[in-house]
Amino acid sequence: MYMHAASSLLRKIVFIMLYLHKKLHMYIFYI
């Protein structure tokens, strides 16, 4: 149970980081 919660949290963090990474790339590209 604990491991599952930790893995889902990790997946969420990775998803958010990838999303921000894309946004940052777009932002840099437009400048």
N, C-alpha and C positions, 0 to 999 in steps of 0.2 A: 504494500500500500504506500509506504513512504517513498520507496524507489520510484513507483509510478508517478507520484506527485512531483518528485524532483525532476524526472525525465520530461514531464509535460511542461514544467516551468522552464526547463532548459530549452525545450523546443520553442516556447513562446519568446524567450530572450533572443534566440538565434533568428527567429522570424522578424522580430522588431529590428535587430541589428542589420539584417539584410535589407529591410525596407528603408531604414534611414540611410544606408549606404547608397541605395539607388537614388533616393531623393537628393543626397549630397552630390552625386555624380551629375544629375540633371541640373542642379543649381550651378555647379562649376561649369558645365557645358554651356549654359545660357550666358554666363559671364564671358 
